[in-house]
Amino acid sequence: MDRSEVAPWLKAAYPELEPEQEQECAEDLCLRHSFGTSVMADGVQLSFRYEAGGTALVTLHAMQS
């Protein structure tokens, strides 16, 4: 993903959430979203690592509490 597209995409996809930075996030930017209980997963964590060339590596992890 192009680095300049990260913030607008997060605002559009998760308008009610604020990304985490620094202490709570091992990458450059993280966002956690819980959406209820489920047998498989009840939340996701998106991590963004800014790389050379103006790109961002996006990783999605399903979470179960």
C-alpha positions as CSV (number, residue, x, y, z in Angstrom):
1,M,0.0,0.0,0.0
2,D,1.2,3.5,-0.7
3,R,2.1,5.3,2.5
4,S,0.0,8.3,1.6
5,E,-3.1,6.0,1.4
6,V,-2.8,4.6,4.9
7,A,-4.5,7.4,6.9
8,P,-7.4,7.9,4.4
9,W,-8.0,4.2,4.2
10,L,-8.1,3.8,8.0
11,K,-10.5,6.7,8.3
12,A,-12.9,5.3,5.7
13,A,-12.7,1.7,6.9
14,Y,-12.8,2.4,10.7
15,P,-14.1,5.9,11.2
16,E,-14.8,5.4,14.9
17,L,-11.3,4.1,15.8
18,E,-8.0,5.9,16.4
19,P,-4.7,4.2,15.5
20,E,-2.2,3.4,18.2
21,Q,1.4,4.6,18.0
22,E,4.6,4.2,19.8
23,Q,4.3,2.4,23.2
24,E,1.3,0.2,22.4
25,C,2.5,-0.7,18.9
26,A,5.6,-2.6,17.8
27,E,5.2,-1.2,14.2
28,D,4.8,2.4,12.9
29,L,1.1,2.3,13.3
30,C,-1.5,-0.2,14.7
31,L,-5.2,-0.4,14.9
32,R,-7.2,-2.9,17.0
33,H,-10.9,-3.6,16.5
34,S,-13.1,-5.9,18.6
35,F,-16.5,-6.8,17.1
36,G,-18.1,-9.2,19.5
37,T,-17.8,-12.9,20.5
38,S,-17.2,-15.7,18.0
39,V,-15.8,-19.2,18.1
40,M,-13.3,-18.3,15.4
41,A,-12.2,-14.7,16.1
42,D,-13.7,-11.7,17.8
43,G,-11.3,-9.0,16.6
44,V,-8.5,-7.9,14.3
45,Q,-5.2,-6.1,14.6
46,L,-3.9,-4.2,11.7
47,S,-0.2,-3.3,11.7
48,F,1.5,-0.8,9.4
49,R,5.3,-0.7,8.8
50,Y,6.5,2.1,6.7
51,E,9.2,1.0,4.2
52,A,11.5,2.6,1.7
53,G,10.0,4.0,-1.5
54,G,6.9,5.5,0.2
55,T,5.2,2.2,0.8
56,A,3.6,0.6,3.9
57,L,3.5,-3.1,4.7
58,V,0.1,-4.0,6.1
59,T,-0.4,-7.0,8.3
60,L,-3.7,-8.3,9.6
61,H,-4.0,-10.6,12.5
62,A,-7.3,-12.2,13.7
63,M,-7.6,-12.2,17.5
64,Q,-9.7,-14.2,19.9
65,S,-10.0,-13.1,23.5
